[in-house]
Amino acid sequence: MRTQTKKGVNEKDQESGGTDKNCSLVLHNDDYHTFDYVIDALMEVCGLERMQAIQCTYLVHFKEKCVVKKGSKEELMPMRRGLSARDLKAVVH
């Protein structure tokens, strides 16, 4: 069943990631890459400032994962592919 939300976007589209801005790009820890490698990848692929990339890298190291960015699935999927191309484990939720 489709129902309208306040913003006029139906819930089915939100669930499928159609126009939903509430998706998250999550980077997971690994034991292979250096801090500098991950920091550079986050800056290049995701457009993070150096300090943001450093903070994310430390969170990934100590907490095993970190939400790097939030946005629509269409915005985040190219970033996920870019991180994956650098052999980093990233997923979009």
Secondary structure, 3 states (H helix, E strand, C coil): CCCECCCCCEHHHHHHCCCCCCEEEEEECCCCCCHHHHHHHHHHHHCCCHHHHHHHHHHHHHHCEEEEEEECHHHHHHHHHHHHHCCCCEEEC
